[in-house]
């Protein structure tokens, strides 16, 4: 079934009388996540955070109702993400969908969500066009994370002001909306601060040999490399860059945040690298530490990354809206999500603005011998 045909067939099918609630006791919510494929680490972490939060929420319930999670594995593929949205709405009759992890796989669901008036919340999709594009608001689409223009500006300011960088190279994944959007935001902010981009190179997802583009970059002698990609390619790029003698600071975004990154790149190669991220498990905030303790208790001592934290926060974001909506009516949930203002969660304070984006802080983390260390926190 084609995307446009599916959207047309489904339009209007998700009425409040049929979606979300089962037997008046359970509210069904969907999770459309990358549980296998190239960025499976992201989806798996989000799912872990979701499950922990829903377990906590269901202890008391929401006005006598419990949440039931219906999960779909989109296999890290945009077409599968579209199929997942169709299934969750038409077959499972969910009240809302959480996911996907990446911007591209979230964008693949937007038209389905809009046509069928079903709230869609991405925990970690940072591309600004997910919620608002060409002056038009996607009124059923929300996010729990900050957006790329903010993340790119934070990275550019850190490079120019903290690292005193004058000349930078950029390496993007040309197949990724996330990578392209974040690179554009970084470049705009960096150049406005007086910095110069001396090299721009590109690759596509699943590439494994980056020596040619790295050799080109080395010849331009940058002070710094901005690498807004996902962990599988990023790990290889950093490993190969260090082997070529490129030892300048390298920085990326939240797409680096996976324990698999260290396995691929090697702990030593990651020294002198930095990322912008949504939270730090090392933050002394009691809410953060309570979450870390609960997560470790449920998952055998595993430390939660930012994707787990945002999955956890998204469940509470949605549950709070369901409570204020008085149940599983998608339109009432949409309105309640839109009115969210001052909800305290692990990753900060949730306040939905007019573009359905969050106004919240970012943290900068540094890798030292394979471990993430808190560097600084940046408020919007």
DRENPA-368605 format. One record per residue (C-alpha): residue number from 0; x, y, z; chain. Coordinates in pm, 1 decimal, decimal comma, always signed. Layout:
N
NUM / X / Y / Z / A
...
This chain:
380
0 / +0,0 / +0,0 / +0,0 / A
1 / +149,2 / +335,0 / -98,0 / A
2 / +196,8 / +618,5 / +150,1 / A
3 / -59,9 / +847,7 / -13,5 / A
4 / -313,0 / +570,0 / -64,1 / A
5 / -274,7 / +462,1 / +297,3 / A
6 / -320,4 / +816,8 / +420,8 / A
7 / -634,9 / +853,5 / +211,2 / A
8 / -782,8 / +521,4 / +318,4 / A
9 / -720,5 / +589,3 / +683,4 / A
10 / -827,9 / +952,1 / +694,3 / A
11 / -1092,9 / +1003,2 / +957,7 / A
12 / -1102,5 / +642,1 / +1077,4 / A
13 / -964,3 / +714,4 / +1421,8 / A
14 / -1267,5 / +865,1 / +1588,0 / A
15 / -1275,9 / +920,7 / +1963,3 / A
16 / -1541,3 / +653,6 / +2002,0 / A
17 / -1316,3 / +376,7 / +1867,2 / A
18 / -960,5 / +470,3 / +1956,6 / A
19 / -754,2 / +451,1 / +2266,7 / A
20 / -981,7 / +298,3 / +2527,5 / A
21 / -1048,5 / -72,4 / +2571,5 / A
22 / -1338,9 / -181,2 / +2788,6 / A
23 / -1323,6 / +155,1 / +2963,2 / A
24 / -1032,2 / +39,6 / +3178,7 / A
25 / -728,9 / +53,6 / +2950,1 / A
26 / -595,0 / +330,8 / +2728,1 / A
27 / -384,6 / +196,6 / +2442,5 / A
28 / -82,7 / +395,8 / +2329,3 / A
29 / +145,0 / +302,1 / +2043,0 / A
30 / +524,7 / +299,5 / +2024,7 / A
31 / +673,1 / +311,8 / +1673,2 / A
32 / +1043,1 / +256,3 / +1739,5 / A
33 / +1372,8 / +146,3 / +1587,4 / A
34 / +1407,4 / -182,5 / +1774,4 / A
35 / +1624,8 / -341,8 / +1503,8 / A
36 / +1831,0 / -213,2 / +1212,3 / A
37 / +2095,5 / +57,3 / +1189,6 / A
38 / +1996,0 / +268,4 / +1490,8 / A
39 / +1840,1 / -1,4 / +1708,5 / A
40 / +2020,8 / +126,8 / +2016,7 / A
41 / +1803,7 / +440,3 / +2013,1 / A
42 / +1470,5 / +261,5 / +1992,3 / A
43 / +1568,2 / +0,8 / +2247,7 / A
44 / +1666,8 / +270,3 / +2498,6 / A
45 / +1344,8 / +464,6 / +2440,8 / A
46 / +1142,4 / +147,2 / +2489,5 / A
47 / +1320,7 / +73,6 / +2817,5 / A
48 / +1242,8 / +423,0 / +2944,6 / A
49 / +881,5 / +395,0 / +2830,2 / A
50 / +828,4 / +61,3 / +3001,2 / A
51 / +972,0 / +184,9 / +3329,7 / A
52 / +751,8 / +494,7 / +3326,4 / A
53 / +435,4 / +304,3 / +3231,8 / A
54 / +503,4 / +53,3 / +3508,8 / A
55 / +523,7 / +344,0 / +3755,2 / A
56 / +216,9 / +522,1 / +3613,0 / A
57 / +5,6 / +206,0 / +3623,4 / A
58 / +68,7 / +153,0 / +3994,5 / A
59 / -191,5 / +421,3 / +4064,0 / A
60 / -340,3 / +445,8 / +3716,2 / A
61 / -492,1 / +752,5 / +3551,4 / A
62 / -836,1 / +812,0 / +3701,2 / A
63 / -886,5 / +438,3 / +3736,5 / A
64 / -746,0 / +351,4 / +3394,2 / A
65 / -415,0 / +189,5 / +3302,5 / A
66 / -191,9 / +243,8 / +3000,1 / A
67 / -137,0 / -43,9 / +2758,2 / A
68 / +171,2 / -12,8 / +2533,8 / A
69 / +146,3 / -152,3 / +2180,2 / A
70 / +490,5 / -163,7 / +2017,9 / A
71 / +586,5 / -171,3 / +1649,8 / A
72 / +944,8 / -225,9 / +1527,3 / A
73 / +1007,2 / +5,4 / +1232,2 / A
74 / +1346,1 / -161,1 / +1170,2 / A
75 / +1517,2 / +180,8 / +1143,1 / A
76 / +1342,4 / +233,4 / +808,7 / A
77 / +1116,9 / +522,8 / +704,6 / A
78 / +878,7 / +309,6 / +497,4 / A
79 / +836,1 / +71,5 / +789,6 / A
80 / +772,1 / +367,9 / +1019,4 / A
81 / +487,0 / +469,9 / +789,2 / A
82 / +350,5 / +115,6 / +796,4 / A
83 / +375,5 / +117,8 / +1174,1 / A
84 / +169,8 / +434,5 / +1204,9 / A
85 / -96,9 / +284,9 / +977,8 / A
86 / -113,8 / -38,0 / +1179,4 / A
87 / -119,6 / +130,6 / +1518,7 / A
88 / -402,9 / +362,0 / +1416,4 / A
89 / -617,8 / +135,5 / +1198,3 / A
90 / -573,0 / -202,4 / +1367,4 / A
91 / -466,5 / -131,3 / +1723,8 / A
92 / -682,0 / +180,9 / +1766,9 / A
93 / -427,7 / +360,6 / +1983,0 / A
94 / -503,2 / +697,6 / +2140,6 / A
95 / -158,4 / +833,9 / +2053,7 / A
96 / +175,0 / +723,6 / +1906,9 / A
97 / +518,4 / +767,0 / +2066,2 / A
98 / +810,7 / +762,4 / +1822,4 / A
99 / +1012,9 / +744,4 / +1622,1 / A
100 / +1362,9 / +800,9 / +1755,2 / A
101 / +1507,0 / +961,8 / +1442,2 / A
102 / +1378,9 / +1265,7 / +1257,9 / A
103 / +1347,1 / +1084,0 / +924,0 / A
104 / +1138,6 / +801,6 / +1072,1 / A
105 / +921,5 / +1051,6 / +1257,7 / A
106 / +864,0 / +1261,5 / +945,9 / A
107 / +745,7 / +943,5 / +772,3 / A
108 / +450,8 / +928,0 / +1015,7 / A
109 / +346,8 / +1293,5 / +1023,2 / A
110 / +95,2 / +1288,7 / +738,1 / A
111 / -68,6 / +971,6 / +871,5 / A
112 / -103,8 / +1126,6 / +1217,8 / A
113 / -240,4 / +1451,1 / +1077,1 / A
114 / -491,6 / +1285,3 / +843,2 / A
115 / -623,0 / +1062,9 / +1120,8 / A
116 / -611,4 / +1320,4 / +1400,6 / A
117 / -395,5 / +1101,2 / +1620,7 / A
118 / -134,8 / +1265,4 / +1847,5 / A
119 / +223,8 / +1175,6 / +1755,6 / A
120 / +504,6 / +1249,6 / +2001,1 / A
121 / +867,9 / +1196,0 / +1909,2 / A
122 / +1090,6 / +1164,0 / +2216,9 / A
123 / +1410,2 / +1247,3 / +2025,2 / A
124 / +1336,0 / +1373,5 / +1672,3 / A
125 / +1507,7 / +1713,0 / +1668,2 / A
126 / +1449,9 / +1827,6 / +1307,5 / A
127 / +1242,3 / +2147,2 / +1328,7 / A
128 / +1015,7 / +2059,1 / +1032,8 / A
129 / +858,4 / +1767,6 / +1220,8 / A
130 / +617,4 / +2000,5 / +1398,3 / A
131 / +622,6 / +2317,7 / +1188,5 / A
132 / +708,7 / +2351,9 / +818,2 / A
133 / +671,2 / +2634,7 / +567,5 / A
134 / +453,9 / +2833,4 / +804,3 / A
135 / +215,9 / +2545,0 / +873,5 / A
136 / +176,1 / +2380,0 / +1215,0 / A
137 / +132,1 / +2002,7 / +1231,5 / A
138 / -118,1 / +2036,9 / +1511,3 / A
139 / -126,7 / +1668,6 / +1612,0 / A
140 / +255,1 / +1638,2 / +1627,5 / A
141 / +471,4 / +1708,1 / +1932,9 / A
142 / +818,1 / +1639,0 / +2069,6 / A
143 / +981,1 / +1593,8 / +2410,8 / A
144 / +1330,4 / +1706,0 / +2304,1 / A
145 / +1478,4 / +2039,8 / +2198,1 / A
146 / +1520,7 / +2119,4 / +1827,0 / A
147 / +1824,1 / +2130,6 / +1597,6 / A
148 / +1849,1 / +2510,6 / +1563,9 / A
149 / +1903,8 / +2528,8 / +1940,3 / A
150 / +2132,7 / +2224,0 / +1950,1 / A
151 / +2339,1 / +2355,6 / +1656,8 / A
152 / +2374,7 / +2697,0 / +1818,2 / A
153 / +2487,9 / +2541,7 / +2148,3 / A
154 / +2753,6 / +2338,1 / +1965,4 / A
155 / +2874,9 / +2637,4 / +1763,2 / A
156 / +2900,8 / +2860,1 / +2069,4 / A
157 / +3090,0 / +2591,5 / +2260,1 / A
158 / +3334,8 / +2550,1 / +1971,7 / A
159 / +3400,0 / +2921,3 / +1927,4 / A
160 / +3384,2 / +3042,6 / +2287,3 / A
161 / +3499,6 / +2748,1 / +2498,3 / A
162 / +3734,4 / +2569,3 / +2258,4 / A
163 / +3842,0 / +2895,4 / +2086,0 / A
164 / +3800,9 / +2739,8 / +1742,2 / A
165 / +3847,2 / +2957,0 / +1432,8 / A
166 / +3839,5 / +2705,1 / +1145,0 / A
167 / +3607,4 / +2405,2 / +1132,0 / A
168 / +3523,2 / +2116,7 / +901,1 / A
169 / +3176,8 / +1962,7 / +873,9 / A
170 / +3099,6 / +1600,3 / +786,5 / A
171 / +2733,0 / +1514,8 / +725,2 / A
172 / +2523,8 / +1209,9 / +651,9 / A
173 / +2353,2 / +1329,7 / +332,5 / A
174 / +2080,2 / +1065,7 / +373,2 / A
175 / +1972,2 / +1199,1 / +714,7 / A
176 / +1732,8 / +1490,2 / +779,0 / A
177 / +1875,5 / +1507,7 / +1129,6 / A
178 / +2236,2 / +1538,4 / +1015,7 / A
179 / +2166,5 / +1795,4 / +745,1 / A
180 / +1949,1 / +2011,1 / +969,8 / A
181 / +2194,1 / +2010,3 / +1258,3 / A
182 / +2489,7 / +2088,9 / +1029,4 / A
183 / +2304,7 / +2385,6 / +879,2 / A
184 / +2225,8 / +2524,4 / +1225,1 / A
185 / +2586,2 / +2480,4 / +1340,2 / A
186 / +2728,7 / +2647,4 / +1029,3 / A
187 / +2498,6 / +2947,2 / +1051,7 / A
188 / +2581,3 / +3010,5 / +1417,8 / A
189 / +2953,3 / +2938,1 / +1383,0 / A
190 / +2997,1 / +3173,0 / +1087,9 / A
191 / +2794,0 / +3446,4 / +1257,2 / A
192 / +3044,5 / +3428,0 / +1545,3 / A
193 / +3334,4 / +3486,7 / +1305,8 / A
194 / +3430,1 / +3124,1 / +1244,1 / A
195 / +3517,0 / +2982,6 / +902,8 / A
196 / +3412,0 / +2650,4 / +750,5 / A
197 / +3720,9 / +2527,4 / +565,0 / A
198 / +3589,3 / +2188,8 / +449,7 / A
199 / +3253,8 / +2018,8 / +395,9 / A
200 / +3230,5 / +1646,7 / +324,5 / A
201 / +2942,6 / +1397,6 / +307,2 / A
202 / +2870,5 / +1026,4 / +332,6 / A
203 / +2556,3 / +814,3 / +338,0 / A
204 / +2429,5 / +576,0 / +604,3 / A
205 / +2593,3 / +232,8 / +604,7 / A
206 / +2919,3 / +361,1 / +449,6 / A
207 / +3222,0 / +205,2 / +620,4 / A
208 / +3531,1 / +353,3 / +449,0 / A
209 / +3578,4 / +723,3 / +518,9 / A
210 / +3948,3 / +759,6 / +438,9 / A
211 / +3892,1 / +964,0 / +121,4 / A
212 / +3682,2 / +1234,8 / +288,2 / A
213 / +3906,2 / +1237,5 / +594,4 / A
214 / +4215,3 / +1281,7 / +377,5 / A
215 / +4046,3 / +1580,0 / +211,7 / A
216 / +3969,1 / +1728,6 / +552,3 / A
217 / +4320,3 / +1671,7 / +683,9 / A
218 / +4459,5 / +1866,7 / +387,6 / A
219 / +4250,1 / +2170,3 / +491,4 / A
220 / +4397,2 / +2162,3 / +844,7 / A
221 / +4083,8 / +2250,5 / +1047,2 / A
222 / +4097,8 / +2325,0 / +1421,7 / A
223 / +3777,6 / +2128,8 / +1482,1 / A
224 / +3536,3 / +1885,4 / +1315,3 / A
225 / +3159,9 / +1896,8 / +1350,9 / A
226 / +3013,1 / +1551,0 / +1291,7 / A
227 / +2632,3 / +1539,9 / +1338,2 / A
228 / +2563,1 / +1175,4 / +1260,4 / A
229 / +2448,4 / +848,1 / +1412,6 / A
230 / +2670,0 / +627,4 / +1625,2 / A
231 / +2746,4 / +346,8 / +1375,4 / A
232 / +2910,2 / +571,5 / +1114,1 / A
233 / +3038,6 / +823,7 / +1369,2 / A
234 / +3233,9 / +552,9 / +1552,1 / A
235 / +3407,0 / +443,8 / +1232,6 / A
236 / +3477,3 / +801,2 / +1122,2 / A
237 / +3642,9 / +890,4 / +1452,3 / A
238 / +3843,3 / +568,3 / +1458,5 / A
239 / +3969,1 / +624,3 / +1102,8 / A
240 / +4034,2 / +995,4 / +1165,1 / A
241 / +4258,1 / +920,8 / +1461,3 / A
242 / +4441,6 / +655,5 / +1255,8 / A
243 / +4514,9 / +923,6 / +994,9 / A
244 / +4661,8 / +1149,2 / +1261,9 / A
245 / +4364,9 / +1383,6 / +1288,5 / A
246 / +4365,8 / +1466,8 / +1658,4 / A
247 / +4159,7 / +1788,6 / +1666,7 / A
248 / +3841,8 / +1809,9 / +1878,2 / A
249 / +3539,1 / +1644,2 / +1720,5 / A
250 / +3184,1 / +1729,8 / +1823,4 / A
251 / +2840,1 / +1595,6 / +1742,7 / A
252 / +2486,1 / +1588,5 / +1868,9 / A
253 / +2261,7 / +1351,1 / +2057,6 / A
254 / +2286,8 / +1100,6 / +1771,5 / A
255 / +2620,7 / +987,1 / +1917,3 / A
256 / +2458,5 / +878,1 / +2241,5 / A
257 / +2486,7 / +499,5 / +2241,4 / A
258 / +2715,5 / +264,0 / +2434,8 / A
259 / +2785,1 / +99,4 / +2098,5 / A
260 / +2977,4 / +412,0 / +1993,8 / A
261 / +3258,6 / +327,4 / +2232,7 / A
262 / +3273,2 / -31,1 / +2105,6 / A
263 / +3307,5 / +89,5 / +1746,2 / A
264 / +3545,2 / +384,5 / +1788,8 / A
265 / +3749,0 / +266,2 / +2085,4 / A
266 / +3773,2 / +455,1 / +2412,4 / A
267 / +4104,2 / +622,7 / +2329,8 / A
268 / +3990,2 / +753,4 / +1993,4 / A
269 / +3695,2 / +927,1 / +2161,8 / A
270 / +3916,4 / +1140,9 / +2382,9 / A
271 / +3881,1 / +1510,0 / +2294,2 / A
272 / +3528,5 / +1462,9 / +2159,3 / A
273 / +3208,7 / +1631,4 / +2275,7 / A
274 / +2833,6 / +1609,1 / +2225,7 / A
275 / +2528,3 / +1820,1 / +2289,9 / A
276 / +2267,3 / +1614,4 / +2471,7 / A
277 / +1938,9 / +1630,4 / +2660,6 / A
278 / +2049,9 / +1521,9 / +3005,7 / A
279 / +2338,0 / +1370,7 / +3198,0 / A
280 / +2305,0 / +1074,1 / +3430,5 / A
281 / +2572,0 / +1249,0 / +3637,8 / A
282 / +2347,7 / +1548,4 / +3703,7 / A
283 / +2299,9 / +1587,9 / +4080,0 / A
284 / +1934,2 / +1693,4 / +4041,7 / A
285 / +1731,0 / +1461,7 / +4271,7 / A
286 / +1476,8 / +1391,4 / +3994,6 / A
287 / +1758,9 / +1272,6 / +3767,5 / A
288 / +1916,2 / +1058,1 / +4036,7 / A
289 / +1582,0 / +901,4 / +4134,3 / A
290 / +1529,2 / +806,5 / +3768,9 / A
291 / +1880,8 / +663,4 / +3735,0 / A
292 / +1832,2 / +453,4 / +4048,6 / A
293 / +1493,3 / +322,0 / +3931,2 / A
294 / +1626,4 / +246,0 / +3582,4 / A
295 / +1930,0 / +61,2 / +3718,0 / A
296 / +1704,2 / -133,8 / +3950,7 / A
297 / +1483,8 / -249,0 / +3664,4 / A
298 / +1761,8 / -316,4 / +3413,0 / A
299 / +2032,8 / -490,0 / +3617,9 / A
300 / +2248,5 / -186,5 / +3692,1 / A
301 / +2246,3 / -46,0 / +3337,8 / A
302 / +2294,5 / +330,8 / +3324,8 / A
303 / +2023,9 / +515,6 / +3128,3 / A
304 / +2130,3 / +722,1 / +2827,6 / A
305 / +1942,7 / +1028,5 / +2699,9 / A
306 / +1717,7 / +818,5 / +2475,8 / A
307 / +1601,6 / +619,6 / +2779,3 / A
308 / +1543,9 / +941,0 / +2974,3 / A
309 / +1342,2 / +1096,4 / +2692,7 / A
310 / +1139,7 / +778,1 / +2646,6 / A
311 / +1061,0 / +788,7 / +3017,6 / A
312 / +973,7 / +1158,7 / +3001,9 / A
313 / +752,5 / +1110,5 / +2696,7 / A
314 / +538,9 / +856,1 / +2880,5 / A
315 / +484,3 / +1108,1 / +3161,6 / A
316 / +422,9 / +1389,1 / +2908,2 / A
317 / +147,4 / +1181,0 / +2747,6 / A
318 / +6,8 / +1048,9 / +3076,7 / A
319 / -23,1 / +1402,8 / +3212,1 / A
320 / -213,9 / +1504,7 / +2899,4 / A
321 / -441,8 / +1198,4 / +2917,7 / A
322 / -525,7 / +1283,8 / +3278,4 / A
323 / -613,0 / +1642,1 / +3188,8 / A
324 / -805,7 / +1521,3 / +2882,1 / A
325 / -1014,4 / +1291,7 / +3098,6 / A
326 / -940,3 / +976,9 / +2897,5 / A
327 / -834,2 / +843,4 / +2560,6 / A
328 / -1003,9 / +1085,4 / +2318,6 / A
329 / -724,7 / +1179,8 / +2071,1 / A
330 / -856,1 / +1532,2 / +2007,5 / A
331 / -878,3 / +1608,7 / +2378,9 / A
332 / -528,9 / +1461,1 / +2429,3 / A
333 / -394,9 / +1683,2 / +2149,5 / A
334 / -539,4 / +1991,2 / +2317,2 / A
335 / -397,1 / +1890,6 / +2656,6 / A
336 / -51,6 / +1825,7 / +2508,0 / A
337 / -63,4 / +2169,0 / +2348,5 / A
338 / -142,7 / +2329,8 / +2682,9 / A
339 / +146,1 / +2162,2 / +2869,5 / A
340 / +337,2 / +2424,9 / +3064,2 / A
341 / +569,4 / +2357,2 / +3356,7 / A
342 / +569,9 / +1977,3 / +3369,6 / A
343 / +886,7 / +1875,5 / +3552,7 / A
344 / +1049,0 / +1565,2 / +3406,3 / A
345 / +1396,1 / +1411,0 / +3410,6 / A
346 / +1526,9 / +1606,3 / +3111,4 / A
347 / +1396,9 / +1938,9 / +3238,4 / A
348 / +1085,1 / +2149,5 / +3231,0 / A
349 / +831,1 / +2073,4 / +2955,6 / A
350 / +668,4 / +2380,9 / +2804,7 / A
351 / +510,5 / +2345,1 / +2461,0 / A
352 / +547,9 / +2660,1 / +2251,0 / A
353 / +340,1 / +2781,3 / +1956,8 / A
354 / +530,8 / +2552,4 / +1716,5 / A
355 / +477,3 / +2247,1 / +1942,1 / A
356 / +847,4 / +2249,6 / +2036,0 / A
357 / +1003,0 / +2239,6 / +2380,6 / A
358 / +1189,2 / +2527,9 / +2539,5 / A
359 / +1446,9 / +2350,2 / +2755,4 / A
360 / +1815,3 / +2329,7 / +2842,9 / A
361 / +2090,6 / +2126,7 / +2677,3 / A
362 / +2400,6 / +1972,1 / +2832,0 / A
363 / +2746,1 / +1930,7 / +2683,8 / A
364 / +2921,4 / +1603,4 / +2758,1 / A
365 / +3286,3 / +1511,4 / +2699,9 / A
366 / +3420,1 / +1161,8 / +2636,0 / A
367 / +3715,7 / +1063,1 / +2853,8 / A
368 / +3847,9 / +709,3 / +2811,0 / A
369 / +3510,1 / +600,2 / +2680,5 / A
370 / +3305,3 / +756,5 / +2960,7 / A
371 / +3073,1 / +1052,8 / +2925,4 / A
372 / +3155,4 / +1334,7 / +3167,4 / A
373 / +2936,0 / +1636,4 / +3230,9 / A
374 / +3096,6 / +1954,3 / +3096,6 / A
375 / +2834,3 / +2227,8 / +3115,1 / A
376 / +2461,3 / +2301,4 / +3099,6 / A
377 / +2318,8 / +2556,5 / +2856,4 / A
378 / +1980,0 / +2719,2 / +2913,0 / A
379 / +1767,1 / +2834,2 / +2617,5 / A
